[in-house]
């Protein structure tokens, strides 16, 4: 939001440490949106901030289409991430191609047969079919330490286990990658010809994943966490008004939080510390960390199973 330069401070600093180059995009105040610009199915009983957030995401998607950007990664301004995010994304890229069965050469490490990669969320449900399973990953937040997830944990979820599969539904748009075609589909489905009851942006996108209007893939747990700054709780959201006070800065949903470790990295320390005590390695050297490779399995209503190869 234009009135929240503090959040831009955090994102700019944390991304510079990992050598990301984000481009800030201003949020939108609901009061600045003409009521005639609301989608025809919008529920006007919702919080004004939900419309502002909806419009802000739509503005970014509009720009992707206008500028013909092939792929973009969009993060909300309270996002935090692991210092090993680049390595995590490399593993996620390989997993997403295996899940989609991509075998053709691609200009993208993530393959071509997808519209949305829901990388940052607060809960997912997977479709039945191929699922990529990686165990003994020290960058996976232990299940008891995960923030509140709006979907129950999927079958196969365990401490140290990363899952990647086609997405049935998701909640919270902390971070997602979108293709040019995916942005076109969302603009069409939410603005040009909106269907059903109007919903917050993340809920609407989840529905598009459910009905296959969007081809969606996601990891579990989320690869993007939250950074909760010290001070009044209301500081953490421009949608919800929360009472109370946060005594100390709190990273949520990451193991080796970039923002939590910013001081060490800026002081040229070679190692970073885990946010939580209940992790396999409390202190690591990110330059020496190798993330494990996973295997492709099958997911259905009864759980995760090995792929049985039939003889001819």
Secondary structure as GFF3:
##gff-version 3
##sequence-region A 1 312
A	DSSP	alpha_helix	5	17	.	.	.	ID=ss1
A	DSSP	three_ten_helix	30	32	.	.	.	ID=ss2
A	DSSP	three_ten_helix	35	37	.	.	.	ID=ss3
A	DSSP	alpha_helix	48	66	.	.	.	ID=ss4
A	DSSP	beta_strand	71	75	.	.	.	ID=ss5
A	DSSP	beta_strand	79	81	.	.	.	ID=ss6
A	DSSP	alpha_helix	85	100	.	.	.	ID=ss7
A	DSSP	beta_strand	116	120	.	.	.	ID=ss8
A	DSSP	beta_strand	124	134	.	.	.	ID=ss9
A	DSSP	three_ten_helix	143	145	.	.	.	ID=ss10
A	DSSP	beta_strand	162	170	.	.	.	ID=ss11
A	DSSP	beta_strand	175	179	.	.	.	ID=ss12
A	DSSP	alpha_helix	180	187	.	.	.	ID=ss13
A	DSSP	pi_helix	188	192	.	.	.	ID=ss14
A	DSSP	alpha_helix	201	210	.	.	.	ID=ss15
A	DSSP	beta_strand	216	220	.	.	.	ID=ss16
A	DSSP	beta_strand	224	228	.	.	.	ID=ss17
A	DSSP	beta_strand	231	232	.	.	.	ID=ss18
A	DSSP	three_ten_helix	233	236	.	.	.	ID=ss19
A	DSSP	beta_strand	245	246	.	.	.	ID=ss20
A	DSSP	beta_strand	250	252	.	.	.	ID=ss21
A	DSSP	alpha_helix	262	266	.	.	.	ID=ss22
A	DSSP	beta_strand	272	273	.	.	.	ID=ss23
A	DSSP	beta_strand	283	284	.	.	.	ID=ss24
A	DSSP	three_ten_helix	286	288	.	.	.	ID=ss25
A	DSSP	beta_strand	295	300	.	.	.	ID=ss26
A	DSSP	beta_strand	303	305	.	.	.	ID=ss27
###
